């Protein structure tokens, strides 16, 4: 399921829960907000994982930094992939 699909489903569910029929412009605005929220959540989770990797590997800081660097290096690819899912 793409980000577009997830956001569109969320817009439908929000409209149904509120018992409203949003205009195309309103639906697009909510869709954009939901998509950005998904992207932000994924990026925050990626950052949390990098931090956890550093904290867990305290005995071997070199390994921890390598893992953290690899996770951070994948951020650009993640952003590109998420953007492609739109």
PyMOL commands that set and color helices and strands:
alter all, ss='L'
color gray80, all
select helices_A, chain A and resi 3-18+24-56+58-85
alter helices_A, ss='H'
color red, helices_A
deselect
rebuild
show_as cartoon
